[in-house]
């Protein structure tokens, strides 16, 4: 004859095993969803780096806008809506990518293979004086800080990368 206590203990064990399997399945699904989100974000930002409009903004900042300080940029370009939007498009994208890199929401190395290193090393030195100027005007020490973070990460992870900013001089 089967002891009722044995049946109960088998039943409890089977239930506990089922809960463990469900928890394992749940954790695996969360990890897969996070990996998919990371890949989706990486593809999104990778595509934005090479988007026609973003390339136009990038080119205009690098080649068309000539300044060496925030005051000079402010005098020459602040009243020009196109020049202003060029800066904010670049700063906004760099800031969002920096935030995603810091929070591990993108695959940084995949983005770097998608021209992020060259893009960042070229454009950051150009917009840094503007970032610092707006920090002072808004009295906000964190203004564009994710741009700084992105640049610092690129330099840290790719210390031997060519600094293209010297090559991007007006013709």
C-alpha positions as CSV (number, residue, x, y, z in Angstrom):
1,X,0.0,0.0,0.0
2,X,1.2,3.5,-0.9
3,X,1.7,5.8,2.1
4,X,-0.2,9.1,1.8
5,X,2.8,11.1,3.2
6,X,4.9,9.8,0.3
7,X,2.4,10.9,-2.3
8,X,2.2,14.3,-0.7
9,X,6.0,14.7,-0.7
10,X,6.2,13.6,-4.3
11,X,3.4,16.1,-5.2
12,X,5.2,18.9,-3.4
13,X,8.5,18.0,-5.1
14,X,6.8,17.9,-8.5
15,X,5.2,21.3,-7.8
16,X,8.4,22.9,-6.7
17,X,10.2,21.5,-9.7
18,X,7.5,23.0,-11.9
19,X,8.0,26.4,-10.3
20,X,11.8,26.2,-10.8
21,X,11.3,25.3,-14.5
22,X,8.9,28.2,-14.9
23,X,11.3,30.6,-13.2
24,X,14.1,29.4,-15.4
25,X,12.0,29.8,-18.5
26,X,10.9,33.3,-17.4
27,X,14.6,34.4,-16.9
28,X,15.6,33.0,-20.2
29,X,12.8,34.9,-21.9
30,X,13.8,38.1,-20.2
31,X,17.4,37.6,-21.3
32,X,16.3,36.9,-24.9
33,X,14.0,40.0,-24.9
34,X,16.8,42.2,-23.6
35,X,19.2,40.9,-26.2
36,X,16.6,41.5,-28.9
37,X,16.0,45.1,-27.6
38,X,19.8,45.7,-27.6
39,X,20.1,44.5,-31.2
40,X,17.0,46.6,-32.3
41,X,18.5,49.7,-30.6
42,X,21.9,49.0,-32.2
43,X,20.3,48.7,-35.7
44,X,18.3,51.9,-35.1
45,X,21.3,53.9,-34.1
46,X,23.5,52.3,-36.7
47,X,21.0,53.3,-39.4
48,X,20.7,56.9,-37.9
49,X,24.5,57.3,-38.2
50,X,24.2,56.7,-42.0
51,X,20.8,58.3,-42.5
52,X,20.9,60.9,-45.3
53,X,19.6,63.7,-43.1
54,X,22.0,62.9,-40.3
55,X,24.9,62.8,-42.8
56,X,23.9,66.3,-44.0
57,X,23.8,67.6,-40.4
58,X,27.2,66.0,-39.8
59,X,28.7,67.4,-42.9
60,X,27.3,70.9,-42.3
61,X,28.8,70.9,-38.7
62,X,32.2,69.6,-39.9
63,X,32.7,71.5,-43.1
64,X,30.3,74.4,-43.4
65,X,30.3,75.9,-39.9
66,X,33.6,77.5,-39.1
67,X,34.1,78.6,-35.5
68,X,36.6,78.1,-32.7
69,X,34.5,79.0,-29.6
70,X,30.9,79.1,-28.5
71,X,30.8,82.9,-28.7
72,X,31.9,82.7,-32.3
73,X,29.4,80.0,-33.1
74,X,26.7,81.9,-31.2
75,X,27.4,85.1,-33.2
76,X,27.5,83.4,-36.6
77,X,25.0,80.6,-36.4
78,X,22.5,81.0,-33.6
79,X,20.1,83.0,-35.7
80,X,20.4,80.5,-38.6
81,X,17.7,77.8,-38.0
82,X,19.5,75.3,-40.3
83,X,22.8,75.7,-38.5
84,X,21.0,75.5,-35.2
85,X,19.2,72.3,-36.2
86,X,22.5,70.8,-37.4
87,X,24.0,71.2,-34.0
88,X,20.9,69.9,-32.1
89,X,20.5,66.9,-34.4
90,X,24.1,65.9,-33.8
91,X,24.1,66.6,-30.1
92,X,20.8,64.8,-29.7
93,X,22.0,61.7,-31.5
94,X,25.3,61.6,-29.6
95,X,23.5,62.1,-26.3
96,X,21.0,59.3,-26.9
97,X,23.8,57.0,-28.1
98,X,25.9,57.9,-25.1
99,X,23.0,57.2,-22.7
100,X,22.3,53.8,-24.4
101,X,26.0,52.9,-24.2
102,X,26.2,53.9,-20.5
103,X,23.0,51.9,-19.7
104,X,24.1,48.9,-21.9
105,X,21.1,49.3,-24.1
106,X,23.1,48.9,-27.4
107,X,25.9,46.7,-28.5
108,X,28.7,49.2,-28.4
109,X,31.1,47.1,-30.5
110,X,28.6,46.5,-33.2
111,X,27.9,50.3,-33.4
112,X,31.6,50.9,-33.6
113,X,31.8,48.6,-36.6
114,X,29.1,50.8,-38.1
115,X,31.3,53.9,-38.2
116,X,30.6,55.2,-34.7
117,X,34.3,55.6,-33.9
118,X,35.1,57.8,-36.9
119,X,31.8,59.6,-36.6
120,X,32.4,60.4,-32.9
121,X,36.1,61.3,-33.1
122,X,35.3,63.6,-36.0
123,X,32.3,65.5,-34.7
124,X,32.8,65.7,-30.9
125,X,35.8,68.0,-30.9
126,X,33.8,70.3,-33.2
127,X,30.6,70.5,-31.0
128,X,32.4,70.4,-27.6
129,X,32.7,74.3,-27.4
130,X,29.0,74.6,-28.2
131,X,28.1,72.0,-25.5
132,X,30.2,73.9,-22.9
133,X,28.7,77.2,-24.0
134,X,25.1,75.9,-23.5
135,X,26.2,74.4,-20.1
136,X,27.2,77.9,-19.0
137,X,24.1,79.6,-20.4
138,X,21.7,77.1,-18.9
139,X,23.7,76.7,-15.7
140,X,23.4,73.0,-16.2
141,X,26.7,71.0,-15.7
142,X,25.0,67.9,-17.1
143,X,24.0,69.4,-20.4
144,X,25.2,67.1,-23.2
145,X,27.1,65.0,-20.7
146,X,26.2,61.8,-22.5
147,X,28.0,63.3,-25.5
148,X,31.1,63.5,-23.3
149,X,30.5,59.9,-22.1
150,X,30.2,58.6,-25.6
151,X,33.4,60.3,-26.7
152,X,35.3,59.1,-23.6
153,X,34.1,55.5,-24.2
154,X,35.2,55.6,-27.8
155,X,38.6,56.9,-26.9
156,X,38.9,54.4,-24.0
157,X,37.9,51.4,-26.0
158,X,39.7,52.4,-29.3
159,X,42.8,54.3,-28.1
160,X,44.7,53.7,-31.4
161,X,41.9,55.0,-33.6
162,X,42.8,57.7,-36.0
163,X,41.6,61.1,-34.9
164,X,39.9,62.3,-38.2
165,X,39.2,65.8,-36.9
166,X,42.5,67.1,-38.3
167,X,41.5,65.8,-41.7
168,X,38.2,67.5,-41.8
169,X,39.4,71.0,-42.7
170,X,37.5,73.1,-45.2
171,X,38.8,72.8,-48.8
